[in-house]
Amino acid sequence: MPTIEQNQLSALLPEIRRIAEGAGEKIMAIYKRGFKTETKSDDSPVTTADLAANTFIDKELKKLAIQFPILSEESAHLSFAERASWETYWLVDPLDGTKEFINHRDSFTVNIALIHQHTSVLGIVHAPALGLSYFAGKGLGSFKVTGTGIGSTAEPEKIHARHLPEHTVIFVGSRSHTGEDMTNFLDNYQADKGEYDLQSIGSSLKMCMVAEGKADLYPRLWLTSEWDTAASHCIVDEAGGKIVKTDMSPLLYNTKDSLLNPYFFAIGDNSVAWNKYLPKTLSNQAP
């Protein structure tokens, strides 16, 4: 398929919203009754909820009229030689923010993205414990809906990233991952501009905060995987923001063997060159 048309994305969005909400129901049932946690080979945690959501999403995506390959955090990871020819594919994180889930903090999400020609063209981030979803399709805009779930009649509202305020800038960061690079970045900003506000939340909701104008920048100076960012990437783009590497070039998908992202910025106002506040040497860039 050489291009993805807007009418195809429009048709897919309600289906993917349904699938994400269905996965959220599986997750919440386990969240309420208790779950087992194991450690994967990369020392990251995985729960029975991750696996149940992954099974559901995989099964439902395979029922869609148009079929694309599926790459998920909890599925077998193909080598780049096997997936290099994929022009369009699903990129899934069935439970983003597993540490939030394990610690009974509600900011975990279901992330489903459609990648086409190395860019995210459709994305949904569903936060089942918070009862809200963010979604977007290329050329269709970005939206937020609260009160999600079976029988919900909630209407989506269009969201927009904001221009940089005249006063205090809002950064958003991770509860689980900070580190020296982030500390140095914030120190450099403060030395130049003064005060800032730093807010913390789990999962890809950080990028969604940028998309809806509740934060100005998410500097991700810690390793992530491509499924962590793909769904919210489209949401930020369609809200008028941008996701870029630290050299301010676009963050792309499926371009190398490693599925790790380089450091990146989720930016609300594209007029600011945030990389001028980076420390001279970054400690742990991805391959």
C-alpha positions in Angstrom: 0.0 0.0 0.0 1.9 3.1 -1.2 0.0 5.6 0.9 -2.6 5.7 3.7 -5.6 7.8 2.8 -7.5 9.9 5.3 -10.7 7.9 4.7 -8.9 4.7 5.6 -7.6 6.3 8.8 -11.1 7.6 9.6 -12.5 4.1 9.2 -9.8 2.5 11.3 -10.0 5.0 14.3 -13.3 3.8 15.8 -12.1 0.2 15.4 -8.8 0.8 17.2 -10.6 2.8 19.9 -12.8 -0.2 20.5 -9.9 -2.5 20.6 -7.9 -0.3 23.0 -11.0 0.0 25.3 -11.5 -3.7 25.2 -7.9 -4.3 26.2 -8.4 -1.7 29.0 -11.3 -3.8 30.4 -9.1 -6.8 30.5 -6.5 -4.9 32.3 -8.9 -3.4 34.9 -10.4 -6.7 35.7 -6.9 -7.9 36.7 -6.1 -4.6 38.4 -9.0 -5.1 40.7 -8.6 -8.7 41.6 -4.8 -9.0 41.8 -2.0 -10.1 39.5 1.3 -11.9 39.2 4.5 -10.1 38.2 7.5 -11.6 36.5 10.8 -10.1 35.3 11.7 -10.3 31.6 15.2 -10.8 30.2 15.8 -7.1 30.1 14.9 -6.8 33.8 11.7 -5.0 33.1 8.5 -6.2 34.8 5.6 -7.9 33.1 2.3 -8.8 34.6 -0.6 -11.1 33.7 -2.4 -7.9 32.7 0.2 -7.1 30.0 -0.2 -10.6 28.6 -4.0 -10.6 28.6 -4.2 -7.2 26.9 -1.6 -8.3 24.3 -3.5 -11.4 23.5 -6.8 -9.5 23.1 -5.2 -6.8 20.9 -3.5 -9.3 18.7 -6.6 -11.3 18.2 -8.8 -8.2 17.4 -6.3 -6.6 15.0 -6.2 -9.8 13.0 -10.0 -9.5 12.5 -9.8 -6.2 10.7 -10.6 -6.0 7.0 -7.2 -4.6 6.2 -4.3 -6.6 7.5 -0.9 -5.3 8.5 2.0 -7.0 10.5 1.9 -6.5 14.2 4.9 -5.6 16.4 4.2 -5.6 20.2 6.3 -5.3 23.3 5.0 -8.6 24.5 5.4 -10.6 21.3 8.4 -12.1 19.6 10.6 -9.3 18.2 11.6 -9.9 14.6 15.1 -9.0 13.4 15.4 -5.9 11.2 16.1 -8.1 8.2 12.6 -9.6 8.7 10.8 -6.3 9.2 12.8 -3.9 7.0 10.3 -4.4 4.2 7.3 -3.4 6.3 5.9 -0.2 4.9 2.9 -0.3 7.2 2.4 -2.1 10.5 0.8 -2.0 13.9 3.1 -1.0 16.8 1.6 -1.9 20.2 2.3 -1.5 23.9 -0.5 -3.4 25.6 0.3 -1.9 29.0 2.5 1.1 29.0 3.5 2.1 32.5 3.7 -1.3 34.0 5.5 0.1 37.1 2.5 2.5 37.6 0.2 -0.5 37.4 2.2 -2.6 39.8 2.3 0.3 42.3 -1.5 0.9 41.9 -1.0 4.3 40.4 -3.7 4.9 37.7 -1.6 6.5 35.0 -1.0 3.4 32.9 -2.2 3.1 29.3 -2.9 1.0 26.3 -1.0 2.2 23.3 -1.8 1.2 19.7 -0.2 3.0 16.7 -0.2 2.5 12.9 3.2 3.2 11.4 3.5 4.0 7.7 6.8 4.7 6.0 8.6 5.1 9.3 6.1 7.6 10.8 3.1 7.3 13.1 -0.1 8.0 11.2 -2.7 6.8 13.7 -2.5 6.5 17.5 -4.6 5.8 20.5 -3.6 6.1 24.1 -6.3 4.7 26.4 -6.0 5.2 30.2 -8.6 2.7 31.5 -8.2 3.6 35.2 -8.7 7.3 34.5 -11.5 6.7 32.0 -10.0 8.8 29.2 -8.5 8.3 25.8 -6.4 10.4 23.4 -6.5 9.6 19.7 -5.4 11.0 16.4 -5.0 10.2 12.7 -2.8 11.9 10.2 -4.7 14.9 8.8 -7.6 14.3 11.1 -6.6 16.2 14.2 -6.0 15.1 17.8 -8.8 14.4 20.3 -9.4 13.6 23.9 -12.5 11.9 25.3 -13.4 11.4 29.0 -15.8 8.9 30.3 -14.8 6.0 28.1 -16.2 2.5 28.2 -19.1 0.4 27.2 -22.2 2.5 26.6 -20.4 5.8 26.9 -21.8 8.7 24.9 -19.0 11.1 25.7 -18.1 13.3 22.8 -14.4 13.8 21.9 -12.9 17.3 22.1 -10.2 18.5 19.8 -6.9 19.3 21.5 -4.0 21.6 20.6 -0.5 22.1 21.9 0.1 25.6 23.2 2.5 28.3 22.3 5.2 28.9 24.8 3.9 31.0 27.7 5.4 34.4 28.6 5.9 33.2 32.2 6.6 29.8 33.7 7.3 27.0 31.3 5.9 23.6 32.3 8.1 20.5 31.8 6.7 17.0 32.3 8.9 14.0 33.3 8.8 10.4 34.4 8.3 9.2 38.0 10.4 6.2 37.2 13.3 7.5 35.1 15.2 10.7 35.7 19.0 10.7 35.8 21.9 13.1 35.4 21.2 14.2 31.9 17.7 15.4 32.8 19.0 17.2 35.9 21.7 19.0 33.9 19.2 19.9 31.2 16.9 21.5 33.8 19.8 23.3 35.5 20.9 24.7 32.1 17.4 26.0 31.4 17.1 27.5 34.8 20.4 29.3 34.5 19.2 30.9 31.2 15.5 31.5 31.8 14.8 31.1 35.5 11.8 29.4 37.1 10.0 26.4 35.6 7.4 24.0 36.7 8.1 20.2 36.6 5.2 17.8 36.7 5.5 14.0 36.9 3.1 11.4 35.5 3.5 7.8 34.2 3.4 6.2 30.8 2.8 8.0 27.5 0.4 10.4 29.2 3.4 12.7 29.4 3.3 13.2 25.7 -0.4 13.6 25.7 0.0 16.5 28.2 2.1 18.3 25.6 -0.5 17.5 23.0 -3.4 19.1 25.0 -1.4 22.1 26.1 -0.9 21.2 29.7 2.8 21.0 29.4 5.3 22.7 27.0 8.1 20.1 26.8 8.7 16.5 27.6 12.5 16.0 27.5 13.1 12.2 27.3 16.7 11.8 28.3 16.4 8.2 29.1 16.0 5.1 27.0 12.6 4.1 25.7 11.4 1.6 23.1 9.5 2.5 19.9 6.2 1.1 21.2 6.4 3.5 24.1 6.2 6.6 21.9 4.4 5.6 18.6 0.8 6.1 19.6 1.3 9.4 21.4 3.6 10.6 18.6 0.8 10.9 16.2 -1.3 12.6 18.9 1.4 15.3 19.5 1.9 15.8 15.7 -1.8 16.3 15.0 -2.1 18.7 17.9 0.5 21.0 16.4 3.5 19.8 18.3 6.5 17.7 17.3 8.6 14.8 18.4 12.2 15.2 17.5 15.6 13.7 18.4 18.0 15.9 20.3 19.5 17.2 17.0 15.9 18.4 16.3 15.5 15.9 13.4 12.3 13.8 13.2 12.0 10.6 15.4 11.4 7.7 13.0 10.4 4.1 13.4 11.7 0.8 12.1 14.9 2.1 10.7 17.4 -0.1 12.5 17.9 -3.4 14.2 17.5 -2.0 17.7 13.9 -1.1 18.8 15.2 1.5 21.3 14.6 5.2 20.7 17.3 7.8 20.9 16.8 10.6 23.4 14.0 12.9 22.2 11.9 15.9 22.9 8.1 16.1 22.8 7.6 19.8 22.0 4.4 21.9 22.1 5.9 25.1 20.5 8.0 24.2 17.5 9.7 27.6 17.5 12.0 26.8 20.4 15.4 25.0 19.9 15.4 23.1 23.2 18.6 21.2 22.5 20.6 24.3 23.4 20.0 23.3 27.1 21.4 19.8 26.7 24.5 18.9 28.6 27.6 18.8 26.4 27.9 15.1 26.9 24.9 12.7 27.1 25.4 9.6 29.1 23.3 6.8 27.7 22.1 7.3 24.1 20.5 4.4 22.4 22.1 2.6 19.5 
